[in-house]
Amino acid sequence: MTRTVEAPNQDVDQLTAAALSQLTGTTVLNCLGKQPGPSSLPGDLAHIIDLPEGVRDDFWTVLEPNLGAINTPHSNAIVGEYCTKHEIAPRALTPVLGACRFLILRGVENNTPPDLLEEDIKQLLASDDAQEQDIEKALALIIPLYEQAAPQLRMDAVYEALIDHGKVVNDVKWRVDHISHANTGEAINMPVTILTLRYSEGDSKGQMTFQLLPDELKKLQQACEQALR
């Protein structure tokens, strides 16, 4: 359980977490809005120092599936296969996995820039008496993974915020057909665009298909161009 930290006679918004930590004597983190993290976090994160190089090099393959729901049959199977592949015990991996997951998700949630998350990691590892070279190794692993994960996690959060309030388009398919004749017997010779929008709504998925003649397709193009400005 975390507690709120107040800086005496200082504007907290003007201080980084490291500066606020020095001022208050309590380690606070940028990714938590300058509040303390779980007491187990420094020790869990420090296990990253003991991971073999091969495990660190391949870490994204086990971290990425665990940035969503955890302890599912799928995520547990991935962790098990990863530990078997690298010949390590799960207890050597899971603390690091949990710590990295926590830092990355909270960092994205609070829109923390990479350099401030780097400051958080330095503080956490320094509080566990890690050596400078080990801290640099940890940063070299975690910060690129944070930068890799953040865009998709932010997009997932946007979809999550929208999906309970209506249909959210998540894919677009199209093709162009050519109508030469209709049952009236008249020659038409007109291209028509078949546009299918696939969407999610709550827990369900669906799709809607539209036929657009050239004039309407141009209007749609203009609307898209204006919306993207």
C-alpha positions as CSV (number, residue, x, y, z in Angstrom):
1,M,0.0,0.0,0.0
2,T,1.4,3.4,-1.0
3,R,1.1,6.6,0.9
4,T,0.9,10.1,-0.3
5,V,4.2,12.1,0.0
6,E,4.1,15.9,0.4
7,A,7.1,18.1,-0.1
8,P,7.4,20.8,2.5
9,N,7.2,24.4,1.1
10,Q,8.0,23.2,-2.4
11,D,6.1,23.1,-5.7
12,V,6.1,19.3,-6.4
13,D,5.3,19.8,-10.1
14,Q,8.6,21.6,-10.6
15,L,10.7,18.7,-9.2
16,T,11.7,15.4,-10.7
17,A,11.0,12.3,-8.7
18,A,14.7,12.0,-7.8
19,A,14.8,15.6,-6.5
20,L,11.6,15.0,-4.5
21,S,13.0,11.8,-3.1
22,Q,16.1,13.6,-1.8
23,L,13.9,16.3,-0.3
24,T,11.5,14.0,1.5
25,G,13.8,11.1,2.2
26,T,11.3,8.7,0.6
27,T,11.9,7.1,-2.9
28,V,9.1,8.3,-5.2
29,L,8.7,7.6,-8.9
30,N,7.8,9.6,-11.9
31,C,5.7,6.8,-13.4
32,L,3.5,6.9,-10.2
33,G,2.9,10.6,-10.3
34,K,5.8,11.2,-7.8
35,Q,4.4,8.7,-5.2
36,P,6.2,5.7,-3.7
37,G,6.0,2.3,-5.3
38,P,5.4,-1.1,-3.7
39,S,8.0,-1.9,-1.1
40,S,8.9,-5.1,-3.0
41,L,9.6,-3.3,-6.3
42,P,13.4,-2.5,-5.8
43,G,14.2,-6.1,-4.8
44,D,12.1,-7.6,-7.6
45,L,13.7,-5.3,-10.2
46,A,17.2,-6.1,-8.9
47,H,16.8,-9.7,-10.0
48,I,17.4,-8.4,-13.5
49,I,21.1,-8.1,-12.7
50,D,21.4,-11.8,-12.2
51,L,19.7,-12.8,-15.5
52,P,22.0,-14.5,-18.0
53,E,22.8,-12.4,-21.1
54,G,20.8,-14.7,-23.4
55,V,17.7,-14.2,-21.2
56,R,18.0,-10.5,-21.4
57,D,18.6,-10.6,-25.1
58,D,15.3,-12.5,-25.6
59,F,13.3,-10.8,-22.9
60,W,10.7,-9.2,-25.1
61,T,9.3,-12.5,-26.2
62,V,8.2,-13.2,-22.6
63,L,7.4,-9.7,-21.5
64,E,5.1,-8.7,-24.4
65,P,2.5,-11.4,-23.7
66,N,2.5,-10.4,-20.1
67,L,1.7,-6.7,-20.6
68,G,-2.0,-7.7,-20.8
69,A,-3.9,-10.2,-18.7
70,I,-1.5,-12.2,-16.5
71,N,-1.8,-15.7,-15.1
72,T,-3.9,-16.9,-18.0
73,P,-3.2,-20.4,-19.5
74,H,-1.6,-18.6,-22.5
75,S,0.7,-16.3,-20.5
76,N,1.6,-19.1,-18.0
77,A,2.5,-21.4,-20.9
78,I,4.8,-18.7,-22.5
79,V,6.6,-18.2,-19.2
80,G,7.1,-22.0,-18.7
81,E,8.4,-22.4,-22.3
82,Y,10.7,-19.5,-21.9
83,C,12.2,-20.8,-18.6
84,T,12.7,-24.2,-20.2
85,K,14.3,-22.7,-23.3
86,H,16.8,-20.7,-21.2
87,E,17.2,-23.3,-18.4
88,I,16.2,-20.9,-15.6
89,A,13.9,-21.4,-12.7
90,P,10.6,-19.4,-12.9
91,R,11.4,-17.9,-9.5
92,A,14.4,-16.2,-11.1
93,L,12.3,-14.7,-13.9
94,T,8.9,-13.8,-12.5
95,P,10.0,-11.0,-10.1
96,V,11.8,-9.3,-13.0
97,L,8.8,-9.8,-15.2
98,G,6.4,-8.4,-12.7
99,A,8.6,-5.4,-11.9
100,C,9.1,-4.5,-15.6
101,R,5.4,-5.0,-16.3
102,F,4.6,-2.7,-13.4
103,L,7.0,0.1,-14.5
104,I,6.0,-0.1,-18.2
105,L,2.2,-0.1,-17.6
106,R,2.4,2.7,-15.0
107,G,4.8,4.6,-17.2
108,V,2.3,4.5,-20.1
109,E,-0.6,5.2,-17.9
110,N,1.0,8.4,-16.6
111,N,2.6,9.3,-20.0
112,T,6.1,9.2,-18.5
113,P,8.9,10.2,-20.9
114,P,11.6,7.5,-21.2
115,D,14.2,9.7,-19.5
116,L,12.1,10.0,-16.4
117,L,11.4,6.3,-16.4
118,E,15.1,5.9,-16.6
119,E,15.5,8.1,-13.5
120,D,12.9,5.8,-11.7
121,I,14.9,2.7,-12.5
122,K,18.2,4.2,-11.4
123,Q,16.6,5.2,-8.1
124,L,15.1,1.7,-7.5
125,L,18.3,-0.2,-8.3
126,A,20.4,2.3,-6.3
127,S,18.2,1.8,-3.3
128,D,19.0,-1.9,-3.6
129,D,22.7,-1.2,-3.7
130,A,23.2,-2.1,-7.3
131,Q,26.5,-1.2,-9.0
132,E,26.6,1.5,-11.6
133,Q,27.5,-0.9,-14.4
134,D,24.6,-3.2,-13.5
135,I,22.2,-0.3,-13.5
136,E,23.4,0.6,-17.0
137,K,22.7,-2.9,-18.2
138,A,19.2,-2.8,-16.7
139,L,18.5,0.5,-18.4
140,A,19.8,-0.8,-21.7
141,L,17.3,-3.6,-21.5
142,I,14.2,-1.9,-20.1
143,I,14.1,1.5,-21.8
144,P,14.1,0.2,-25.4
145,L,11.3,-2.2,-24.4
146,Y,9.3,0.6,-22.9
147,E,9.7,2.7,-26.1
148,Q,8.7,-0.4,-28.1
149,A,5.6,-1.2,-26.0
150,A,4.3,2.3,-25.3
151,P,2.6,3.1,-28.6
152,Q,0.5,-0.1,-28.7
153,L,-0.4,0.1,-25.0
154,R,-1.6,3.7,-25.5
155,M,-3.7,2.7,-28.5
156,D,-5.1,-0.2,-26.5
157,A,-6.1,2.2,-23.7
158,V,-7.8,4.4,-26.3
159,Y,-9.8,1.5,-27.6
160,E,-10.7,0.4,-24.1
161,A,-12.0,3.9,-23.3
162,L,-14.1,4.0,-26.5
163,I,-15.4,0.4,-26.9
164,D,-18.0,0.5,-24.1
165,H,-19.7,3.6,-25.6
166,G,-20.3,2.4,-29.2
167,K,-18.8,0.8,-32.2
168,V,-15.0,1.3,-32.7
169,V,-13.7,0.6,-36.2
170,N,-10.5,-1.6,-36.0
171,D,-10.0,-2.6,-39.6
172,V,-10.9,-1.4,-43.2
173,K,-11.2,-3.6,-46.3
174,W,-12.0,-2.5,-49.8
175,R,-12.2,-3.5,-53.4
176,V,-13.4,-1.8,-56.6
177,D,-15.9,-3.5,-58.9
178,H,-17.2,-2.5,-62.2
179,I,-20.9,-2.5,-63.1
180,S,-21.5,-2.9,-66.8
181,H,-25.3,-3.7,-66.9
182,A,-28.3,-3.8,-64.7
183,N,-31.5,-5.7,-65.0
184,T,-33.0,-2.6,-66.7
185,G,-31.0,-3.6,-69.7
186,E,-29.2,-0.3,-69.8
187,A,-25.4,0.0,-70.1
188,I,-24.0,1.5,-66.9
189,N,-20.2,1.2,-67.1
190,M,-19.6,2.6,-63.6
191,P,-16.9,1.7,-61.0
192,V,-18.2,1.1,-57.5
193,T,-16.0,0.8,-54.4
194,I,-17.0,-1.9,-51.9
195,L,-16.0,-0.7,-48.4
196,T,-16.2,-2.9,-45.3
197,L,-15.6,-1.6,-41.9
198,R,-14.9,-4.1,-39.2
199,Y,-15.6,-3.0,-35.6
200,S,-15.8,-4.0,-32.0
201,E,-18.6,-3.1,-29.6
202,G,-18.3,-4.2,-26.0
203,D,-17.4,-7.9,-26.2
204,S,-18.8,-8.4,-29.7
205,K,-17.4,-7.9,-33.1
206,G,-19.1,-7.2,-36.4
207,Q,-18.7,-5.6,-39.8
208,M,-20.7,-3.2,-42.1
209,T,-20.3,-3.1,-45.9
210,F,-21.1,-0.1,-48.1
211,Q,-21.1,0.6,-51.8
212,L,-19.7,3.9,-52.9
213,L,-20.0,5.5,-56.3
214,P,-17.1,7.8,-57.4
215,D,-18.6,11.1,-56.2
216,E,-19.3,9.7,-52.7
217,L,-15.8,8.2,-52.6
218,K,-14.3,11.6,-53.3
219,K,-16.4,13.1,-50.5
220,L,-15.1,10.4,-48.2
221,Q,-11.5,11.1,-49.2
222,Q,-12.0,14.8,-48.6
223,A,-13.5,14.2,-45.2
224,C,-10.6,11.9,-44.2
225,E,-8.0,14.4,-45.4
226,Q,-9.6,17.2,-43.4
227,A,-9.9,15.0,-40.3
228,L,-6.2,14.1,-40.5
229,R,-5.0,17.6,-40.7
